[in-house]
Amino acid sequence: MTLTKIHVNKGDKVRIMSGADKDKAGKVLQVLPRSGKIIVEGVSIVKKHMRPTRDNPQGGIIDKEAPIFSGKAMLICPRCNRPARVGHKFLADGQKVRYCKNCGEVNEK
């Protein structure tokens, strides 16, 4: 199993650039580096059949987000509010940060 370096982090706002959910935007809920996938809120919704359990005594069919490949998503820059490629640079104190290649804004929290 190899870990894939993923350009988005949990909590980032992303826009989907290809596939059935093209042009949808949402927040990254989970990053799965072993498979190179991410789970985005409101994107790639699938139906899952659940058997009755103690937590879900009714059971039934629920809608949930399925993982998508991280290469299909682009980070939405908080400053210019559009999808942007992400670069990395080092600050004067040696900290590595991400920045928007459109406007140059540093995107670290």
C-alpha positions as CSV (number, residue, x, y, z in Angstrom):
1,M,0.0,0.0,0.0
2,T,1.4,3.3,-1.0
3,L,0.3,6.7,0.3
4,T,-0.7,9.2,-2.4
5,K,0.2,12.8,-1.7
6,I,-3.2,14.7,-2.0
7,H,-3.3,18.4,-2.7
8,V,-6.4,19.1,-0.6
9,N,-7.0,18.8,3.2
10,K,-10.0,18.0,5.3
11,G,-12.2,21.1,5.6
12,D,-11.1,22.7,2.3
13,K,-13.8,23.9,-0.2
14,V,-13.3,22.2,-3.6
15,R,-15.1,22.2,-7.0
16,I,-15.4,18.9,-8.9
17,M,-13.9,19.4,-12.4
18,S,-15.0,16.2,-14.2
19,G,-17.4,13.3,-14.0
20,A,-21.1,13.0,-13.3
21,D,-20.8,15.6,-10.5
22,K,-18.9,18.2,-12.6
23,D,-19.2,21.8,-11.4
24,K,-20.5,20.8,-7.9
25,A,-18.8,22.4,-4.9
26,G,-18.5,21.2,-1.4
27,K,-16.4,20.7,1.7
28,V,-13.9,17.9,2.0
29,L,-15.1,15.6,4.8
30,Q,-12.4,13.0,4.7
31,V,-9.1,12.3,2.9
32,L,-8.1,8.7,2.0
33,P,-4.4,8.8,1.1
34,R,-4.0,5.0,0.8
35,S,-6.4,5.0,-2.2
36,G,-5.8,8.6,-3.4
37,K,-9.5,9.5,-2.9
38,I,-11.5,12.1,-1.0
39,I,-15.1,12.3,0.3
40,V,-16.8,15.6,-0.5
41,E,-20.0,16.8,1.1
42,G,-23.0,16.5,-1.3
43,V,-21.0,14.9,-4.2
44,S,-21.1,11.4,-5.5
45,I,-24.2,10.4,-3.5
46,V,-25.0,6.6,-3.5
47,K,-27.7,4.6,-1.9
48,K,-26.6,2.2,0.8
49,H,-28.8,-0.6,2.1
50,M,-28.5,-0.8,5.9
51,R,-29.7,-3.7,8.0
52,P,-31.3,-2.9,11.3
53,T,-28.8,-2.4,14.1
54,R,-28.9,-1.0,17.6
55,D,-27.9,2.5,16.3
56,N,-30.3,2.3,13.4
57,P,-33.2,0.1,14.5
58,Q,-35.3,0.9,11.4
59,G,-32.7,-0.1,8.8
60,G,-33.6,0.8,5.3
61,I,-31.9,2.7,2.4
62,I,-29.8,5.8,3.2
63,D,-27.9,8.2,0.9
64,K,-24.3,8.8,1.6
65,E,-21.2,10.3,-0.1
66,A,-18.9,7.9,-1.9
67,P,-15.1,8.6,-2.4
68,I,-13.9,10.2,-5.6
69,F,-10.4,10.5,-7.0
70,S,-8.7,13.6,-5.6
71,G,-7.5,14.6,-9.1
72,K,-11.0,15.5,-10.0
73,A,-11.2,18.2,-7.4
74,M,-9.7,21.7,-7.4
75,L,-9.3,23.9,-4.3
76,I,-11.5,27.0,-4.2
77,C,-9.4,30.0,-3.2
78,P,-11.0,31.9,-0.4
79,R,-9.7,35.3,-1.8
80,C,-10.5,35.1,-5.5
81,N,-13.4,32.6,-4.9
82,R,-12.6,30.4,-8.0
83,P,-10.9,27.0,-8.5
84,A,-7.2,27.4,-8.5
85,R,-4.1,25.2,-8.8
86,V,-2.1,25.0,-5.6
87,G,1.6,25.6,-5.1
88,H,3.9,25.2,-2.1
89,K,6.4,27.6,-0.8
90,F,8.4,28.1,2.4
91,L,7.9,31.2,4.6
92,A,10.8,33.0,6.3
93,D,10.4,30.9,9.5
94,G,10.7,27.6,7.5
95,Q,7.0,26.7,7.5
96,K,5.7,25.1,4.3
97,V,2.4,26.6,3.1
98,R,0.0,26.2,0.2
99,Y,-0.8,29.2,-2.0
100,C,-3.2,30.0,-4.9
101,K,-1.4,30.2,-8.3
102,N,-4.0,32.7,-9.5
103,C,-3.8,35.4,-6.9
104,G,-0.8,34.3,-4.8
105,E,-2.9,34.2,-1.5
106,V,-1.5,31.8,1.2
107,N,-4.3,29.3,2.0
108,E,-3.1,27.9,5.3
109,K,-5.4,28.1,8.4
